[in-house]
C-alpha cells in the first residue's frame, strides 16, 4: 500500500475527514486553528474556511452546507461565505471543555462529544443534535470523546472514549435516537497507541486511527480480532474515512501538535492529510444532517 500526501500544507491538529460524495471533495478540520479544509482531487482546488473558534468535527447537511461541533457549541457553516450561525451551546458553564469528534448518524441527526482542553478525565459528555435543533445529553463522564460509527444494519452504535483503549457497542434505536446496553467489543493494547477516529467499511469492519501509534488498523467488531495494521510515517494518526470512486480510497488525517522540535524533524509529514488509493476495501457514503 502506497501512502501519499494529498496537499503539501499540514494541520496543527487535523481531524474528522468527510468525503462529500455529491461534490466529490474531501473535507477535514484543523481543530486548534479553527479551520475547515476542502480539497477537490479533480481540479486540485484547496479551500480553507476559517470559523474563528476551535472546531472539533463537521458533517455535510443535505442542503450542501456544514453542521459543526465547535468550541462554542453546535452551529451551521455556510459553505460559500463561511458564515457561522450558532445553534446551541450545551456546556456554557464549562469553558475548559471543547467539542471533539462528531458524526451524522443514519437517523439524520448529528452526534458529538466534548472533552477537557487539558485532557482531565471524565470531564466531557456526549450529545445529540436533533433535526429540530434540540440538544440532548446521551452520555456523561466521558474523557476524550472520539471514534463514532454505526453498523451496516444501523442497529449498533460504535464509540471510542480514547483513554479506555476500547471500542464500545450500544444497541441503537434509530427512530427514538436511543443508545442502550453498552458492551465492549474491541480491546486495544496500550502499546499500540491510543484509539482515535474510526470508520466502517462495507464488510462491517472498523478502521481505527492510533494517536502516538504510527498506524491505522482494521478490526472485526464481532470477534474483537485485529485484521490489519498499516504503518504510517507519523505518530499522531487521528482519523480516517473512505472516499473517491466507489469509496475505494482511504483518507487519513494526522496531527503535529505537542511534538518536540526533534520529533518534527523526524516526522516532516506530521499534520498531513494522507491517501491510500485503491486500498483493497470499500467504504460507504457518510450520513448527512437532515435539514
Secondary structure by P-SEA (a helix, b strand, c coil): cbbbbcccccccccccccccccccbbbbbcccccbbbbbbccccbbbbbbccccccccccccccbbbbbccccbbbbcccccbbbbccccccccccccccccccccccccccbbbbccccccccccccccccccccccccccccccbbbbcccccbbbbbcccccbbbbcccccccccccccccccccccccccccccccccccbbbbbbccccbbbbbcccccccccccccccccccccccccccccbbbbbbbcccccaaaaaaccccccccccccccccccbbbbccc
